[in-house]
Amino acid sequence: MPTTSILFYQEKEGDVPVIDWLNNLKSKNRKGFAKCVGRIRQLSSTGHELRRPAADYLRDGIYELRAKHMNTQYRILYFFNGKDIAVLNHSIIKKTSAVPSKDIELAIRRKKKFEQNPEKYTYTGEITNNG
């Protein structure tokens, strides 16, 4: 099975929401961070085949990566661009039984922006592992 490329959505101002969230999480909860990175790696190796409990379909082309450490539930929202590319575009610490609609709507808006101009909304910098 071919691997799935992982891309990070970038706002036109240069902010990269998922990387910023992961860096913040890493400074506060290294084990939670490690669980999220593990799920991203699973998505890369499994792609469309990744299912519950690791991932689930939400709606309108938006999926969630599901990670948990202790009683904290982490969600990274993403969509597929073509067959072998997943774009991570939003992340939250889930505090309710379902992913809030406002977060799904934000992921949908970002997906639409990306689809209109992938080059403009793709992070192309390096991801460092320091800190």
C-alpha positions in Angstrom: 0.0 0.0 0.0 1.5 3.4 -0.9 2.0 5.8 1.9 -0.2 8.9 2.3 1.6 12.2 2.2 0.7 14.5 5.1 0.3 18.2 4.4 -0.4 21.0 6.8 -2.9 23.7 6.0 -1.4 27.2 6.2 -3.4 30.4 6.5 -2.5 33.1 3.9 -0.9 35.1 6.8 1.5 32.2 7.4 -0.1 30.7 10.5 -0.1 26.9 10.5 -2.9 26.0 12.9 -2.1 22.3 13.5 1.6 22.7 13.9 1.1 25.7 16.3 -1.4 23.5 18.3 1.0 20.6 18.4 3.9 22.7 19.5 1.7 24.2 22.3 0.6 20.7 23.3 4.2 19.4 23.3 5.2 22.1 25.8 2.2 21.2 28.1 1.7 17.5 27.7 4.4 15.5 26.0 2.5 12.2 26.3 -0.6 13.7 24.6 1.7 15.2 22.0 3.2 11.8 21.4 -0.2 10.2 21.0 -1.2 12.8 18.4 2.1 12.3 16.5 1.5 8.5 16.6 -1.9 9.0 15.0 -0.5 11.2 12.3 2.1 8.5 11.5 -0.7 5.9 11.3 -2.6 8.1 8.9 0.5 8.4 6.8 1.0 4.6 6.6 -2.7 3.6 6.3 -4.5 6.6 4.6 -8.1 6.0 3.6 -8.0 2.6 5.4 -7.6 4.2 8.9 -10.8 3.6 10.9 -12.1 3.8 14.5 -10.8 4.0 17.1 -7.9 5.9 15.4 -10.0 7.9 12.9 -13.6 8.6 11.9 -15.5 10.4 9.2 -17.4 13.5 10.4 -19.1 15.1 7.4 -18.6 17.1 4.1 -15.2 15.4 3.5 -13.8 16.1 6.9 -12.3 13.3 9.0 -10.9 13.3 12.6 -7.8 11.7 13.9 -8.6 10.5 17.4 -6.0 10.4 20.2 -6.5 10.1 23.9 -4.2 10.4 26.9 -5.6 9.9 30.4 -9.0 11.6 30.3 -8.1 14.1 27.6 -9.4 13.6 24.0 -7.5 15.1 21.2 -8.9 15.6 17.7 -7.0 16.6 14.5 -9.4 17.3 11.6 -8.3 16.6 8.1 -9.4 15.9 4.6 -8.0 14.0 1.6 -6.8 15.8 -1.5 -6.7 13.2 -4.2 -6.0 9.6 -3.4 -2.8 9.8 -1.4 -2.6 13.2 0.3 -4.2 14.1 3.7 -4.3 17.7 4.7 -4.4 18.4 8.5 -6.2 21.7 9.0 -7.6 22.0 12.5 -7.2 20.5 16.0 -8.9 20.7 19.3 -9.0 19.2 22.8 -12.5 17.7 22.8 -14.6 18.6 25.8 -18.0 17.4 24.6 -19.3 14.1 23.4 -19.1 15.2 19.8 -16.8 17.5 17.9 -18.4 20.9 18.0 -20.1 22.0 14.8 -18.1 25.3 14.8 -14.9 23.3 14.6 -16.2 21.2 11.7 -17.4 24.3 9.9 -14.0 25.9 10.3 -12.3 22.8 8.9 -14.8 22.8 5.9 -14.0 26.5 5.2 -10.3 25.8 5.3 -10.8 22.8 3.0 -12.6 25.0 0.4 -9.8 27.6 0.5 -7.2 24.9 0.1 -9.1 23.3 -2.9 -9.2 26.7 -4.6 -5.5 27.4 -4.3 -3.5 24.5 -2.8 -0.1 26.2 -3.3 -1.2 29.2 -1.3 -2.6 27.2 1.6 0.1 24.4 2.0 2.8 24.8 4.6 6.2 24.2 2.9 8.5 24.9 5.8 10.3 22.4 7.9 8.9 20.8 11.0 11.4 20.8 13.7 11.6 18.4 16.6 13.3 20.6 19.2 11.9 21.9 22.5 
